[in-house]
Amino acid sequence: MEEKNYPANSSHKLSLTGRNKGNFTGIKDVISFDNDQVMMLTELGKLSISGKELHVSRLNLDKGEVDLEGSVSKIEYQDMKPTVEESLFQRLFR
């Protein structure tokens, strides 16, 4: 599996307290949310949070901040797929 290097100066952070309260920064958009899953677009890719009775308690996209409450069972990042131009560019400089 290829290891990715992400920028150290990113403002994306996540904090989970007791698996039931989460604070997230560096959020560009909330893609979808329901009681079982919240999907967000971050500076570093898509972030999927799964659990039960999840709800967004605070949302401020101007500041890129989201607070979440509920029972969290899984947090997973999904890398963004590169565009055709990026993929070709990367292949040229390998």
N, C-alpha and C positions, 0 to 999 in steps of 0.2 A: 504494500500500500504506500502510495506516494505521500510524503510528509509535506505539509504546506507551511509556509512562513507568513504570518499575519503581522501587519504593522503594529509596532509597540506603542505608537502614539494614538491609537484608536480610542475614542471615548466610550466604546462599548464595554459595559460592565454588567455583571449579574451577581445578585446577592440573594441567597435563599436561607431563610431562618426557619428552622424546625419543620421543613418540608411543607409549610403551609402559608408562608408569606414570602413573596419575591419582589425585588426591586430591580429594574432593568434600565440601563441608559444606553445611548447610541442606537435607539430604535428609529428606523425610518418610517415604518408603517405597520399596522396590525392587519394582517391578511385575512384572518378569520378567528372567531372564538365562539365556543359554546361551553357547556358544563364539563366536557371531557377533554377538550384540546384547545390550546391557544397557539396560533401561528403568527410569528412576527418576522418582518424583514429588518435585519440589523446591518450595521456597517460591514460585518464579517460573514454574511450569508443569512439563510433562513434559519429561524430558531423555532422549534416545535416543543411545546410543553404539554405533557399529557397527565391526566389525573382525574379526580372526581370533584364535583361541586366547585369548579374553577370559575372565577369571575374577575374581571378587570376592575379594580377599585379606584384607580386613578390613571388617567391617560392625558399626556401633554406632548403631542407630537412636535410642537414648536421647539420644545427643549429636548425631545427624543427620550422621554421618560414614561415608563409604564410600571404600575404597581399591580400585583396579582395576589389573590387570596384563594385558598382551597387546598385540597390534598394533592400534592405533586408526587407523581410516581416515576416520571421520565422527562429528561431534558435532552434534546438532540439537535445538533447543528446539521444543516444540509448545505453543502457548498453550492454556490451559484454556478451555473453552467456558463462557460466562457462563450462569448459570441464567436462567430465564424472568423472574424478578423483577428481576434485575440488568439484563437487557437492556431491559425496559420502563422501569425507573428511569433508565437512561442515555438512553433516547430522550426522556423527559420533559424532561431538562435540557440538551438540545443547543442 
